[in-house]
Amino acid sequence: MGTSRIHCLFWEKLCFLVEEGGMGFGNFGDSMAALSCKLWLRLHQNNFVWANFISTKYIQGQHPLVARADSPPSSWRRLEEIHPFAKARIQWYLGHGFVDFWYDYWCFEAPLAVTLNVINPPYMLLGEFFSEEWLGCTKA
């Protein structure tokens, strides 16, 4: 008589594309990293309710890189863990955006405050240094 058996497969094999012999499932680690990078970017943009709450409660006027929380929620701990991965994949463009002059990676492989060894620099956005004429965005 035919008996059914349980077949065990490694999760990594199940995550392969169907064409490659897998089941096409997504990799949870990759999905979590992508979501965490998106949260990190939203925190920098600070134009979402969640980012506004985290900024007010934990960052309190500091840059996210230097802010420390006494008992942070899991989402904050996840952002701290993903930061090295995210910073290598987020590129900042100069202009009117919210690029921090001292702490964002906009000109070197490290923040300007770290490169120049500046302790407690003032909060300044790069966009504050540009004019409409300098950017070539004069309005008619």
Salt bridges, closest charged atoms under 4 A:
GLU80 OE2 - ARG68 NH1 3.67
ASP104 OD1 - HIS44 ND1 3.60
ASP104 OD1 - HIS63 NE2 2.94
GLU132 OE2 - HIS96 NE2 3.42
